[in-house]
Amino acid sequence: MSQQVTVNARTYRTPAAPTIVICVDGCEQEYINQAIQAGKAPFLAKLVEFGTVLIGDCVVPSFTNPNNLSIVTGAPPSVHGICGNFFFDEETHTEILMNDPKYLRAPTILAEMARAGQRVAAVTAKDKLRALLGHQLQGICFSAEKADQANQETHGIENIVERVGMAVPSIYSAELSEFVFAAGLSLLHEEQPDLMYLSTTDYVQHKHAPGTPQANDFYTMMDNYLLQYHTEGAVVAITADHGMNAKTDAIGRPNIVYLKDRLDAQFGTQSTRVILPITDPYPVHHGALGSSATVYLSGHLRQREIMDFLIGIAGVEEVFTRAQACERFELPSDRIGDLLVLSERLTVLGTAVGEHDLSGLTVPLRSHGGLSEQKVPLIFNRKLVDVDPSRRLRNFDVIDLALNHLA
């Protein structure tokens, strides 16, 4: 077996010990801080003694799919092509959901490690990620959401529900993430993968603020599984796809800027198209409202006029041209609009009032997508060595750090 694998211009050592890379969806660092302070996460609290606790930047727009794909490719969206859940195809004039692997433009570290002879497994909470994470992977890949449908031919495993001993949880539950952790433990015991990738769901983080009983209970659950992985001798590397923030006013009402409504009123109904990259098949806990939007302009409109109008809207933090956004955030130019709009920390962006169902928002809105959700944890149960202190760390460095820089 090869001792090194090169993927997307980066070289990785093959694992010297079972290595588990975990993407905790929506893991604003304050969740861990509050759980530790409450005495609810004793294993995480001890990592400062024998492990490494760092901070990194996630990909912006700070959404789930772009960041998970960046983590497993070790590269930004300009390389792998996934910059949100939806993009507008300007040739066919259709809005396209990017869940299909045909939209992935780069190989994954998971697939290349398996090609090099390593045993590889990936478990994701939501099925929307499974096909992308498992692209060309000769190994195990399934979702907790559809674990009862896992079979040997398609997913590389069967009877996982019986093995885990949990019923398939609701997509809108903390248990969906627990199933991921429990499945990871079962795989560690039985299949003993060399490299395993676990990706949770941010249901809890959308619903509950750091330090609340529900949030602390979630991190207690996670802490228990991390301890078990550590006790089994696995290298454990933890990061997040994005942070999470309240998006409300002082009394808990959603702070929403409806961009299409505002643009239509100012420039006409045929002037622009607004795409919200957060839009996915699971809108109940966020109402398809996030802190990033991309705007396509009709040919007759002057770009600077639109930008000046948008930046003057209360709650809008930044407006970038396509070229500016691609340069700063390493995005694929053919899958974002003429403009990228980011909102402030307490604000989300919508299209039109009538296009968002907010009936599922039974608690104050919490969401992500902007610069304010960019800082994420980078945590390891080993000490890091030979890391340049001036290096900007990204969440998609986590596999490099776990395989190339641990003592």
N, C-alpha and C positions, 0 to 999 in steps of 0.2 A: 504493500500500500504506500501511496505517496505520503511524504511527511509534510508537504506544503501544498496549498491550493491557491491559485491566483484567480480572483473574481473581480471584474470591473476595475482592473488596474491596481488592486490591493492584494497582498499576499498574506495568507493565514496559515499558521501551523495547524496541523490536525490535532484534535483534542488529546491531551495527555491523561485526562480523567474525564468521566462523564460530565458534560457541560450543559447547564440548563440556562437558557437566556429567556428572561421573562419581560414582556411588555405589559405593564399594569395600566390599563386604559384610563385616561383621565387623572393620573396620579399627581395632582398638585402636591408639592413637597410638604405643605402644611398638614396634609392628612397623616403622613408618617410622623411628623413632629408632634402633633396632638396625641396620636395613639401612644407614642413613647412617653410623653409627659404624663399621660393617664395611667401608665403602667400596663398598657394593653398589648404592647409589642416588644416583649423582652429580648427576643432574638435580634431584631433589628437594632435595639438599643445597644447590644453588645458588639455590633459589627465594627464600631469605631476602634475597638481594642485589637481585633485580629483581621479585619477586613479593610475596605476602602469605601469612603462615602464622598462622592463628588457631585457636581452640578453640571449639566450639559444643556445644549440648545436643541430643541426639536425643529423639524421642518415647518416653515410657514408657507401657506396656510396651515395652521396647527389642527389638522384633522386626522382621523384614524387611519384611513387607507394610505395616504401619502407617507405617513411616518412608519407604519408597519412595513411597507415595501422598502422604504429607505433603510430600515434596520436590517432586513434580511438580504438586501443587496449590498449594503455598505456604501450606499451612494445616494445623492440627492435626486429629486424628481426629474431634473434635466437629463439624467442618465436613464432612469427606469421608466419615466413617462407618466406615472400615476400622481396627479397633482390635486385630486379631489375625488368625490364620488361621481360627479357629473361634469361633462364638458359639452360645449356646443360645437358641432362639426360644421364649419363654415362652408364646406363643399356641398353637403347634403341638406344643410339647414335643419338639422335635427339635434335635439338634446340627447346625449348618450350616457348611459350608466357604464362606468368603467370597472365593473366587477369581473368581466371576462378576461382571462389571461392573454388574449390576443392583443390587448392594449399594453401589455408589459413589454418593455423594450430592452430588458437586460436580464441576464441569468441571476438566480439567487445563490447565496452562499450555501443554503440548505441543499439545493439540487447538486451543486458542484461538489460538496463534501460527500454526498451519497455516491456520485459518479467516481469519486476517488477511493471508494471502498469503505467509507464510514457508515455506521448505522445512524440514521437520522429520523427524527419524528417531529411533527408539528401539530399542536392542538390549539384551536382558536375557539372563542366563545360563540361568535356569530358566524353563520355560514357564508356571509357576504365576502369574507376574507379567505375562505378555505381554498378556492380554486387558484387565487393569486399566490398564496403562500406555498401551495403544493405544486406549482407549475414545474413540470419536468422532474419532479422529485420521485426518485425510486426509493420510497420508504413509507412511513406512516404519516397520514395527514387527514384529520377529521375535525368536525366542529362539535362543540357541546350541544348546540342548538338542534342538530340532527344526528346525535350520537346513535340513536336507535336505528338509523339507516346505514351505519358504517358497515362496509363489507370488505373482504380481503382483496377483491379485484380492483375496486375503485379507491379505497382508503388505506389499504395495507393492513387492516385489522378488522376483527369482528368480535361480537359479544362484549363490547366495551362497557355497555350499560350494566350488564350483569357483573362484570369484574369490578367496576367502580362501586356498585351497590347503592347508587342513587337513581331515582327516576329522572328522566330528561326534564330539566327545569324549564320554567317559563323564560321566554326571551327577555322579559322585563322583570328580572329578579337578581338578587345577589348570588343565589345558588348557581346561576349559570357560570359565573366565574369560579365558584367553589368546585364545580364539576371539572373545570379545566385543571385546577391544581390537583384534585384527586386522581384524575386520569393520568397526569404527569407522574404522580407517585407510583401508580400501577405500572406504567411503562418503565419507570426507572427500575422497579423490582423485577419485572418479567422480561421485557425486551432488551433492557440495558442499552439504550441508545448512547452513542458517543456524543451526539449533539442533539439537543431538544429545544424547540422554541414553543413557548406558551404565551398566548395572547388573550387577555381577559376582556370584559365589557365594562363600560363606565356607567352602568345603570345607577349604582350607589352614588357615584360622584355627581351625576346630574341631579340626583334627588336630595342629597344630604351634604351639608357643609362639614369641613374639617372639625373634629372634636365632638360632633354629635354622637349620641349612643350608637346609631345605626352605622355611621362611618367607622367608629372605633371597633365595633363588632366585626366589620368587614376586614379591617387590618389585623385584628386578632386571629381571624381565620387564616389569613394569608401568612401571618407570622408563624403559625403552627406548622404549615406545610413547608415553609422555608427552612425551619429547624430540622424537619425530617429529611429534606433533600441534603442539607449540610451534614447531618449525622450519617447519612449513607455514603458520604465521601464525594459528593458532587461539587463541582465548581458552580456557584450560583451568581448570575449576573442579572441585575434588575435595572430597568429603565422604564420610561413611559412614552406614549405617543404624543401626549400633550398635557398641559395642566387643565385647570377648570376654575371658573370664577362665577360669582353671582352676577346676573345681568338684570338688575332691578333698581328701582328707586328706593328711597328711604323707608317706604312702607310695603315693599315687596312686590310692586307692580312691574311687569316686564318693561325694560327700556328698549324699544324697538324703533329702528329707522326703516321705514318701508321705501326702499330706494326706487322701485319701479313707479310707485305712486308719485313720489316727489319728482322724478324725471319726466313722467308723463305730463304732470301739471305744468312743468316749466317749458318743456320742449316738444310736447306732442306725443300721442300714443304710439306712433311708429318710429320713434326716434332711437330707442335703445332696447336692448335685451339684457336682463339681469339673470345671472346664473348663481345659485347658492351651492357651493361645493359640499356643504354639510348634508345636503339632501340625500336620504337613503331610505331603504324599506322599513326603518324602525324610527318613525318620527315622534312617538308618543312622549318621550321624556325631554325632547328639545324643540318640538314643533317645527323642525327644519329651519331653525334660527341659530346662526352662528355669527362670529365676528369677522367673517371674510366674505366678499362677493366679487365676482368678476363681471364687467360690463362691456357689452359689444355695442358699438356706435354705428348708426347709419351713415352712409357716405357723405351726406351733406353737412354733418355737424362738425363744428370745430372742437378738436380735442381739448385744447386749453380752456375753452369756455365751459365745457362740461366739468373738467377737473376743478376749476375755480368754484363752480356751483357746489360740487360735492364736498369739497374741503370746508366750505362755509356752513355745512349742516352740523348742528350740535350733535355730538356723539360719534362723528367720523374723525378718526385719528390720522390716517394717512391715505393718500391716493397716489398710485404709481402708474406710469405708462407701462405698456407691455414690455418694452425694452428694459425699463428700470426694474420692474418686478422680476424679470428673468435673471438679470444680473445680480440683484441683491439676494434673492431667495432661491436661485438655481432651479428655475422652473422651465418646463418645455414650452416654447413660444407658440406652438400650434394648438395648445390645449388650455390657454387662458385667453381672456378677452382683451380688448383694447386698453382697458383699465383694470387695475386691481384695487379694491377698496377694503380698508381695514378699519374696524370700529374701535372705540375706546374700551377700557377694561370692563365697564359696567353696562355696555351697550351691545346689542345684536343687530344684525342686518336682515331684513326681509325683502320680499318682492312687493306684493300688494296685500292689503288687509284681507281681502277675500280669499287669498291663496294659502293661508296658514290656519290650520286647525289647532287652536290652543286649548281645546277641551281636555286634553290629557295632562295639562300642566296643573296638577293638583297641589303642587308646592311651588315656592318661588323659583323662577327660571334660573338655571345654572347652565352655562355652555362654554364654548371655546372657539378657536379659529384665528385669533389675532396674535399680535406680538405679546400681549399680556399673559398668554398661556404658553410661552416658548420655553421657559425654564423648567427642566425636568430632572429627576434624580438619575444618577449613575452610581450604582451600589454593587459591591462585590464582597463575597465572603473570603477573599484572599487579599493580600497586599499587592498593589500595583508596583511595578518597577520599570525603569527606563522610559518614563513618560515625560516628554518635554513640558515643563511647567508653563511655558508660554503658548502651548498648543490650545487652540479653541476646540473644546470637546463638544461633540454632537451625540445625540442619542444613537445615530447610526454608526458610531465608533464602538458600540458596546461589544460586538463580536470580536473586533480587532483587539480591544483591551482584554477581553476574557481569554483569547487564545494566544496572543502575542506578548502580553505584558503582565501576566500574573506570576508572582513568586512561586 
